[in-house]
Amino acid sequence: MIVLIVHTTVKPGTEQECVSICREVTEASRKEPGCLLYFIHQSNENPLHFAFYEQYVDQAALDAHRATPHFAKYRAAIGPNVVSRVAELFTPVAERD
């Protein structure tokens, strides 16, 4: 399993548009065969800050997600609104050798 955690901050005034886009990509992503979990959270303290938590069966499933039309649509829609983005891949400790 591979886990992707992304922290994204968007421009002021775009947060509601981003919520709408995030709902769309979440619904489509959860239907992907290699996607185990897909959650997007919006900060209670800073509504411009979003945290993505994604689990995939493997790197190939994550790569397949990034190649989907719904991911391309999400990137095109949210991209101009992003102020900062930090992404990091994780492996669950229980699965480490």
Protein Blocks (a to p, Z undefined) as FASTA:
>chain_A
ZZddddddddehilmmmmmmmmmmmmmmmmpmklmbdcddddfklmmbccdddddfblkl
mmmmmmpmklmmmmmmmmmmpmbdcddddddfklpZZ
